[in-house]
Amino acid sequence: MQRLATSEADFERRFAAIVDDRRTSDVDVSRDVAAILDDVRNRGDRALVEYTMRFDKHRLSDEADWRISRKECEAAYRDLDPELRDALELAADRIRSYHGAQLPEDRDYTDAAGMRLGARWNAVEAAGLYVPGGRAAYPSSLLMNAIPAKVAGVERLAVVTPTPNGEANPLVLAAAHIAKVDEIWRVGGAQAIGALAYGTDRIARVDVVTGPGNAWVAEAKRQMFGVVGIDMVAGPSEILVIADADNDPRWIAADLLSQAEHDPTSQSILITDDAPFALQVTDAVELQLRDLATREAAAQSWNDNGVVIVVDTLEEAAALADRLAAEHVELAVAEPDPLFAKLRHAGSVFLGRMTPEAVGDYVAGPNHVLPTGRRARFASGLSVLDFMKRTSFLSASPDGLAAIGPAAVALAEAEGLPAHARSVALRLK
């Protein structure tokens, strides 16, 4: 874990190295993923059968081996502990409500020149969602991906998820029931992304692929962009906590570990204006690591990638945060709004001491699928717009074309495109 202070002479050099660091898997997967995708494109279901047996020890033969039925999802929902079922329903309701407010409005108007102009929004016809299986099976991620797609109006929602040894996570199935998923296929990895993008005899192709996954899944999505739309190429998780000394150090330590426990390549950063408080937080981190079930991953993440920065004043924090452009930013101060007003680059911001990032992962409502790796400089979290596209339209009346057509002719001729110019000029005559 690195300790920095803005008052130190070498601060800028050390901080720049943190900003420029790329925490990625040490395995170069690009070539392997390209080979898998090409194999799925050429051999379709036969390739899926072989990869699923090799990686998941699950044999795809009859329909039940390939798909998880709606009845199985409904049964998993009924069998859930009532408290868990209520928690999933609460999360789904809040996610649905928040994303419903994101639906864009069509535009249709006539301007001063007499031209009718506008734009119409439509959902994509089909979307594919990747849901990790095995140890990293997250029903919350299914809700965060599936519900915005349904709110957008996607007609067909296909989930792919690995089922190691044929075992599916009942919480994921219950979440699929709540989200009204249309299809669930028992395939995972890069091969599942290829199946969604290219289509096979069994799995029809989709228009957009979203959802988290390991390095192979992320690389497959990157390579398939253009064949299908994707939400983003996700990297290791990140949290930046800006906190003053009036916080309980145990709270801040738990917040930092909430992301560290995801993966050894995750990163947790604390910025504070109080050096003794920084020491209290790091001591609390070490104490909480002792009995954390996810200690192995969390400890490696904290030791390898954790950062504590002491600033002279919290006024400096916003500029540093913008350079980091972190996935999650907590403003654990008494009056977070003035600091928030200065912050431009962040995936999602959590305002005040009583707003831990973890509440946003589950039940707050905004999406937890967020840009990582400084991509918050130019990208946003998952929304209904990722499952929609905008079609512009225009209609020229004779007067409208007369008003703007000559300028189009002049520009077309200047660009050396005479057929463009003629197609307008003939109508003007």
ROFI-422757 format. One record per residue (C-alpha): residue in three letters; z, x, y. Coordinates in Angstrom, 2 decimals, padded with zeros to 5 digits, always signed. Each point is the difference from the previous one (the first is absolute). Layout:
BEGIN
  residuo       pz       px       py
      ALA        Z        X        Y
...
***
This chain:
BEGIN
  residuo       pz       px       py
      MET  +000.00  +000.00  +000.00
      GLN  -001.02  +001.38  +003.38
      ARG  +002.21  -000.05  +003.10
      LEU  -001.66  +000.29  +003.41
      ALA  +001.12  -000.28  +003.59
      THR  -002.25  -000.43  +003.02
      SER  +002.14  +002.58  +001.84
      GLU  -001.04  +002.75  -002.44
      ALA  -002.74  +002.42  +000.96
      ASP  -002.03  -000.54  -003.17
      PHE  +000.29  -003.80  +000.00
      GLU  -003.62  -000.71  +000.91
      ARG  -001.36  +002.25  -002.75
      ARG  +002.26  -001.50  -002.65
      PHE  -000.54  -003.59  +001.11
      ALA  -003.79  +000.44  +000.08
      ALA  +000.14  +001.23  -003.60
      ILE  +001.84  -003.21  -001.00
      VAL  -002.56  -002.15  +001.82
      ASP  -002.91  +001.81  -001.65
      ASP  +001.53  +000.09  -003.48
      ARG  -001.83  -002.01  -002.66
      ARG  +002.33  -001.02  -002.81
      THR  -002.38  -000.69  -002.82
      SER  -000.01  +000.24  -003.75
      ASP  -000.45  +003.52  -001.31
      VAL  -002.60  -001.30  -002.42
      ASP  -003.62  +000.03  +001.12
      VAL  -001.13  -003.38  -001.27
      SER  -003.29  -000.48  +001.85
      ARG  -002.29  +001.26  -002.77
      ASP  +001.85  -001.88  -002.75
      VAL  -000.08  -003.24  +001.98
      ALA  -003.71  +000.33  +000.74
      ALA  -000.68  +000.43  -003.74
      ILE  +002.09  -003.05  -000.89
      LEU  -001.70  -002.17  +002.62
      ASP  -003.42  +001.08  -001.17
      ASP  +000.95  -000.76  -003.60
      VAL  +001.22  -003.50  +000.90
      ARG  -003.18  -000.63  +001.97
      ASN  -002.17  +000.98  -002.97
      ARG  +002.01  -001.29  -002.97
      GLY  +002.08  -002.79  +001.52
      ASP  +002.45  -001.65  -002.38
      ARG  -000.45  +002.66  -002.71
      ALA  +001.27  +002.63  +002.44
      LEU  +002.94  -002.22  +000.97
      VAL  +000.97  -000.42  -003.66
      GLU  +000.05  +003.76  -000.56
      TYR  +001.89  +000.90  +003.19
      THR  +002.57  -002.76  -000.48
      MET  +000.77  +001.21  -003.51
      ARG  +000.15  +003.64  +001.15
      PHE  +002.21  -000.48  +003.05
      ASP  +001.98  -003.18  -000.74
      LYS  +000.02  -000.13  -003.82
      HIS  -001.22  -003.59  +000.22
      ARG  -002.94  -001.27  -002.05
      LEU  -002.42  -002.35  +001.76
      SER  -001.57  -002.21  -002.63
      ASP  +000.42  -003.78  +000.30
      GLU  +000.47  -002.04  +003.20
      ALA  +003.81  +000.21  -000.10
      ASP  -000.22  +003.80  -000.07
      TRP  -002.24  +000.02  +003.06
      ARG  +001.62  -002.64  +002.19
      ILE  +003.41  -001.34  +000.84
      SER  -000.23  -003.77  +000.16
      ARG  +001.33  -002.29  +002.70
      LYS  +002.29  -001.53  -002.61
      GLU  +001.60  +003.40  -000.63
      CYS  +000.56  +000.42  +003.74
      GLU  +001.51  -003.46  +000.28
      ALA  +002.28  +000.70  -002.96
      ALA  +001.15  +003.26  +001.57
      TYR  +000.77  -001.90  +003.21
      ARG  +002.02  -002.65  -001.85
      ASP  +001.96  +002.62  -001.95
      LEU  +001.03  +001.97  +003.07
      ASP  +003.60  +000.16  +001.07
      PRO  +000.33  -002.75  +002.66
      GLU  +001.18  +002.47  +002.63
      LEU  -003.06  +002.19  -000.54
      ARG  -002.31  -003.02  -000.03
      ASP  +001.47  -001.19  +003.32
      ALA  -000.38  +003.50  +001.46
      LEU  -003.69  +000.14  -000.95
      GLU  -000.58  -003.48  +001.41
      LEU  +001.73  +000.93  +003.26
      ALA  -002.09  +003.15  +000.29
      ALA  -003.21  -001.92  -000.75
      ASP  +000.77  -002.70  +002.58
      ARG  +000.71  +002.52  +002.73
      ILE  -003.07  +002.12  -000.82
      ARG  -002.16  -003.14  -000.01
      SER  +001.36  -001.19  +003.33
      TYR  -000.41  +003.36  +001.75
      HIS  -003.54  +000.56  -001.25
      GLY  -001.05  -003.58  +000.73
      ALA  +000.47  +000.80  +003.68
      GLN  -002.54  +002.83  -000.32
      LEU  -002.97  -002.25  -000.75
      PRO  -002.67  +000.69  +002.65
      GLU  -001.83  -002.69  +001.97
      ASP  -003.77  -000.46  +000.10
      ARG  -001.76  +000.32  +003.36
      ASP  -002.93  -002.09  +001.23
      TYR  -000.98  -000.10  +003.67
      THR  -002.98  +000.08  +002.38
      ASP  -000.01  +002.70  +002.66
      ALA  -001.31  -000.08  +003.57
      ALA  -003.49  +001.11  -001.11
      GLY  -000.31  -003.00  -002.33
      MET  +000.51  +001.98  -003.20
      ARG  +002.12  -001.57  -002.74
      LEU  +002.24  +002.67  -001.50
      GLY  +002.84  +000.13  -002.45
      ALA  +001.52  +001.22  -003.22
      ARG  +001.04  -001.73  -003.21
      TRP  +002.63  +001.24  -002.44
      ASN  -000.28  -000.41  -003.76
      ALA  +002.10  +001.23  -002.89
      VAL  -001.60  +002.26  -002.58
      GLU  -000.87  -001.89  -003.19
      ALA  +002.01  +002.18  -002.39
      ALA  +002.78  +002.57  +000.34
      GLY  +001.52  +002.36  -002.54
      LEU  +003.62  +001.08  +000.14
      TYR  +001.37  +003.06  -001.75
      VAL  +003.61  -000.40  -001.17
      PRO  +001.71  +003.06  -001.51
      GLY  +001.50  -000.46  -003.45
      GLY  +002.73  +001.62  -002.01
      ARG  +002.91  +001.55  +001.94
      ALA  -001.63  -000.58  +003.40
      ALA  -000.51  -003.75  -000.37
      TYR  +000.61  -001.69  +003.34
      PRO  -000.19  -003.80  +000.31
      SER  +000.46  +000.38  +003.75
      SER  -003.30  +001.90  +000.23
      LEU  -001.81  -002.76  -001.87
      LEU  +001.30  -002.56  +002.50
      MET  -000.89  +002.21  +002.96
      ASN  -003.59  +000.35  -001.22
      ALA  -000.70  -003.36  -001.61
      ILE  +001.47  -002.35  +002.59
      PRO  -002.03  +001.31  +002.98
      ALA  -003.13  -000.30  -002.14
      LYS  +000.78  -003.62  -000.83
      VAL  +000.92  -000.76  +003.62
      ALA  -003.36  +001.47  +001.05
      GLY  -001.77  -002.41  -002.36
      VAL  -001.14  +002.34  -002.79
      GLU  -001.35  -002.20  -002.82
      ARG  +000.51  +002.41  -002.90
      LEU  +002.92  +002.39  -000.22
      ALA  -000.08  +002.43  -002.94
      VAL  +002.94  +002.26  -000.81
      VAL  -000.29  +003.14  -002.12
      THR  +003.18  +001.53  -001.36
      PRO  +000.73  +002.44  -002.82
      THR  +002.20  -001.34  -002.80
      PRO  +001.30  +003.06  -001.89
      ASN  +000.31  -000.82  -003.70
      GLY  -001.05  -003.53  +000.91
      GLU  +003.15  -000.68  +002.03
      ALA  -000.25  -001.78  +003.36
      ASN  +002.74  -000.14  +002.61
      PRO  +001.32  -003.60  +000.11
      LEU  +000.85  +000.27  +003.70
      VAL  -003.62  +000.87  +000.77
      LEU  -001.20  -002.96  -002.07
      ALA  +002.41  -002.31  +001.81
      ALA  -001.26  +001.29  +003.34
      ALA  -003.58  -000.61  -001.14
      HIS  +000.94  -003.60  -000.78
      ILE  +001.52  -000.47  +003.45
      ALA  -003.03  +001.56  +001.72
      LYS  -002.46  -002.10  -002.05
      VAL  -001.96  +002.97  -001.32
      ASP  -003.16  -001.09  -001.86
      GLU  -000.42  +002.84  -002.53
      ILE  +002.17  +002.82  -001.35
      TRP  -001.69  +002.74  -002.02
      ARG  +001.92  +002.48  -002.18
      VAL  -001.77  +003.11  +001.29
      GLY  +001.19  +002.67  +002.39
      GLY  -000.80  +003.37  +001.49
      ALA  -003.25  +001.12  +001.59
      GLN  -001.89  -001.91  -002.69
      ALA  +001.45  -003.29  +001.26
      ILE  -001.21  +000.74  +003.54
      GLY  -003.45  +000.77  -001.41
      ALA  -000.04  -003.29  -001.90
      LEU  +000.87  -001.97  +003.14
      ALA  -002.58  +001.82  +002.10
      TYR  -002.93  +000.10  -002.43
      GLY  +000.82  -002.96  -002.23
      THR  -000.20  -000.07  -003.79
      ASP  -000.98  -002.65  -002.53
      ARG  +003.56  -001.36  +000.07
      ILE  +001.21  +000.84  +003.50
      ALA  -002.19  -001.28  +002.82
      ARG  -000.36  +002.28  +003.01
      VAL  +001.96  -000.65  +003.18
      ASP  -000.64  +000.61  +003.69
      VAL  +003.29  +001.63  +001.03
      VAL  +002.56  +002.04  -001.95
      THR  +003.57  +000.43  +001.24
      GLY  +003.35  +001.07  -001.40
      PRO  +002.04  +003.16  -000.64
      GLY  -000.36  +002.42  -002.88
      ASN  +000.32  +003.62  -001.07
      ALA  -002.21  +002.89  +001.11
      TRP  -002.81  -001.06  -002.38
      VAL  +000.01  -003.56  +001.31
      ALA  +000.02  +001.16  +003.63
      GLU  -002.87  +002.39  -000.65
      ALA  -001.97  -002.69  -001.84
      LYS  +000.37  -002.34  +002.98
      ARG  -001.15  +002.76  +002.33
      GLN  -003.09  +000.67  -002.11
      MET  -000.80  -003.71  -000.33
      PHE  +000.16  -000.69  +003.74
      GLY  -003.43  -001.22  +000.96
      VAL  -000.60  -001.59  -003.39
      VAL  +002.95  -002.23  +000.87
      GLY  +002.33  -000.25  +002.94
      ILE  +003.48  +001.48  -000.39
      ASP  +003.26  -000.43  +001.86
      MET  +000.74  +003.70  +000.45
      VAL  +000.45  +003.25  -001.90
      ALA  +003.77  +000.13  -000.35
      GLY  +001.92  +003.24  -000.13
      PRO  +003.68  +000.84  -000.52
      SER  +002.47  -002.33  +001.70
      GLU  +001.67  +000.95  +003.30
      ILE  +002.94  -001.06  +002.13
      LEU  +001.02  +001.24  +003.43
      VAL  +003.42  -001.08  +001.26
      ILE  +000.85  +000.47  +003.67
      ALA  +003.75  -000.43  +000.30
      ASP  +002.85  +000.69  +002.41
      ALA  +003.56  +000.94  -000.92
      ASP  +001.28  -003.57  +000.19
      ASN  -001.47  -000.75  -003.42
      ASP  +001.88  +000.10  -003.28
      PRO  -001.34  +003.21  -001.61
      ARG  +000.13  -001.69  -003.43
      TRP  -002.49  -002.63  +001.17
      ILE  -002.44  +002.59  +001.30
      ALA  +000.34  +002.09  -003.16
      ALA  -000.80  -003.04  -002.14
      ASP  -003.03  -000.74  +002.19
      LEU  -001.32  +003.52  -000.46
      LEU  +000.48  -000.18  -003.76
      SER  -001.70  -003.40  -000.18
      GLN  -003.33  +001.78  +000.34
      ALA  +000.94  +003.29  -001.64
      GLU  +000.62  -001.82  -003.28
      HIS  -003.63  -001.16  -000.21
      ASP  -001.46  +003.35  -000.95
      PRO  +000.70  +003.74  +000.29
      THR  -002.81  +000.24  +002.56
      SER  +001.52  -002.66  +002.30
      GLN  +001.42  +001.10  +003.34
      SER  +003.12  -001.03  +001.93
      ILE  +000.56  +001.19  +003.56
      LEU  +002.96  -000.51  +002.32
      ILE  -000.17  +000.53  +003.76
      THR  +003.32  -000.13  +001.85
      ASP  +001.48  +001.24  +003.25
      ASP  +003.34  +000.92  -001.58
      ALA  +000.33  +003.12  -002.19
      PRO  +003.37  -000.93  -001.56
      PHE  -001.40  -003.42  -000.93
      ALA  -002.99  +001.70  -001.65
      LEU  +002.42  +001.97  -002.19
      GLN  +001.89  -003.19  -000.89
      VAL  -003.25  -001.63  -001.11
      THR  -001.07  +002.95  -002.15
      ASP  +003.44  +000.08  -001.60
      ALA  -000.30  -003.74  -000.71
      VAL  -003.42  +000.55  -001.57
      GLU  +001.41  +002.58  -002.38
      LEU  +002.90  -002.28  -000.88
      GLN  -002.22  -003.01  -000.70
      LEU  -002.40  +002.07  -002.10
      ARG  +002.77  +000.63  -002.52
      ASP  -000.01  -003.52  -001.43
      LEU  -003.54  -001.11  +000.88
      ALA  -001.95  -001.18  -003.04
      THR  -003.16  +001.42  +001.57
      ARG  +001.74  +003.28  +000.81
      GLU  -002.59  +002.30  -001.57
      ALA  -002.90  -001.18  +002.17
      ALA  +002.14  -000.59  +003.09
      ALA  +001.66  +003.41  -000.11
      GLN  -003.30  +001.82  -000.42
      SER  -001.53  -001.98  +002.85
      TRP  +002.96  +000.69  +002.29
      ASN  +000.24  +003.68  -000.90
      ASP  -003.75  +000.68  +000.21
      ASN  -001.08  -002.29  +002.85
      GLY  +003.09  -001.26  +001.83
      VAL  +000.29  +000.88  +003.70
      VAL  +002.83  -000.34  +002.54
      ILE  -000.91  +000.51  +003.65
      VAL  +002.57  +000.25  +002.77
      VAL  -001.35  -000.82  +003.47
      ASP  +001.65  +000.46  +003.37
      THR  -000.56  -003.67  +000.86
      LEU  -001.50  -002.93  -001.90
      GLU  -002.65  -000.20  +002.74
      GLU  -001.70  +002.85  -001.87
      ALA  -000.10  -001.97  -003.25
      ALA  -002.91  -002.33  +000.79
      ALA  -002.43  +002.86  +000.66
      LEU  +001.04  +001.73  -003.23
      ALA  -000.29  -003.29  -001.91
      ASP  -003.53  -000.53  +001.32
      ARG  -001.03  +003.41  -001.30
      LEU  +001.45  -000.83  -003.42
      ALA  -001.60  -003.50  -000.03
      ALA  +002.26  -000.95  -002.88
      GLU  -000.38  -002.89  -002.40
      HIS  +003.48  -001.41  +000.82
      VAL  +001.95  +000.65  +003.20
      GLU  +003.57  -001.20  +000.48
      LEU  +001.42  -000.11  +003.52
      ALA  +003.71  -000.07  -000.82
      VAL  +001.27  -000.17  +003.57
      ALA  +001.84  -002.62  +002.06
      GLU  -003.04  -000.82  +002.18
      PRO  -003.13  +000.71  -002.06
      ASP  -002.57  -001.79  +002.19
      PRO  -000.34  +002.69  +002.73
      LEU  -000.60  +002.62  -002.71
      PHE  -002.36  -002.34  -001.83
      ALA  -002.03  -000.47  +003.20
      LYS  -000.73  +003.73  +000.04
      LEU  -001.03  +000.13  -003.65
      ARG  -003.70  -000.35  -000.80
      HIS  -000.58  +001.32  -003.52
      ALA  +001.96  -001.53  -002.89
      GLY  -000.81  -002.09  -003.04
      SER  +002.96  -002.33  +000.53
      VAL  +003.02  +000.23  +002.30
      PHE  +003.52  -001.21  -000.79
      LEU  +002.00  -000.81  +003.12
      GLY  +003.76  +000.45  +000.21
      ARG  +002.84  +001.15  -002.21
      MET  -000.02  -003.13  -002.17
      THR  -003.68  +000.28  -001.02
      PRO  -000.34  +002.38  -002.95
      GLU  -003.51  +000.77  -001.18
      ALA  +000.85  -001.40  -003.43
      VAL  +000.23  -003.57  +001.33
      GLY  -003.63  +000.35  +001.06
      ASP  -000.97  +001.05  -003.50
      TYR  +001.03  -003.37  -001.39
      VAL  +000.86  -003.03  +002.07
      ALA  -000.58  +000.47  +003.74
      GLY  -003.63  -001.19  -000.01
      PRO  -002.20  +002.80  +001.44
      ASN  -001.99  +001.91  -002.59
      HIS  +001.46  +003.06  -001.66
      VAL  -003.43  +001.47  -000.82
      LEU  -000.23  +002.47  +002.88
      PRO  -001.99  +003.09  +001.04
      THR  +001.46  +003.36  -001.05
      GLY  -000.88  +003.63  +000.67
      ARG  -000.26  -000.47  +003.80
      ARG  -002.65  -002.69  -000.47
      ALA  +002.07  -002.32  +002.20
      ARG  -001.84  +001.73  +002.85
      PHE  -003.06  -002.10  -000.85
      ALA  +000.94  -002.45  -002.76
      SER  +002.17  -003.08  -000.41
      GLY  +001.96  -001.58  -002.81
      LEU  -001.56  -002.44  -002.44
      SER  -000.74  -003.42  +001.50
      VAL  -002.12  -003.09  -000.58
      LEU  -002.81  +001.78  +001.89
      ASP  -000.39  +002.42  -002.92
      PHE  -001.22  -002.97  -002.04
      MET  -002.30  -001.42  +002.68
      LYS  -003.13  +001.00  +001.85
      ARG  -001.48  -001.06  +003.31
      THR  -003.58  -001.18  +000.43
      SER  -001.33  -000.04  +003.54
      PHE  -002.66  -002.54  +001.06
      LEU  -002.18  -000.60  +003.03
      SER  -002.49  -002.62  +001.14
      ALA  -002.43  +000.42  +002.89
      SER  -001.31  -002.91  +002.02
      PRO  -003.33  +000.56  +001.82
      ASP  +001.91  +000.59  +003.22
      GLY  +002.45  +002.28  -001.75
      LEU  -002.73  +002.18  -001.47
      ALA  -001.79  +000.07  +003.36
      ALA  +003.20  +001.26  +001.62
      ILE  +000.75  +002.88  -002.35
      GLY  -003.25  +000.58  -001.94
      PRO  -001.74  +002.30  +002.50
      ALA  +002.90  +002.44  -000.24
      ALA  -000.34  +000.00  -003.80
      VAL  -003.74  +000.74  +000.31
      ALA  +000.67  +002.89  +002.38
      LEU  +002.61  +001.53  -002.29
      ALA  -002.16  -000.39  -003.12
      GLU  -002.95  +001.70  +001.70
      ALA  +002.27  +002.81  +001.21
      GLU  +001.17  +000.55  -003.57
      GLY  -003.57  +000.14  -001.29
      LEU  +000.20  -003.22  -002.02
      PRO  -003.02  -002.08  +001.06
      ALA  +000.38  -002.68  -002.66
      HIS  +003.50  -000.69  +001.27
      ALA  -001.35  -000.35  +003.53
      ARG  -002.91  -002.23  -001.12
      SER  +002.24  -002.41  -001.95
      VAL  +001.82  -000.80  +003.25
      ALA  -002.93  +000.29  +002.40
      LEU  -002.16  -002.51  -001.92
      ARG  +002.67  -002.64  +000.43
      LEU  +000.33  +000.71  +003.70
      LYS  -003.71  -000.75  +000.47
***
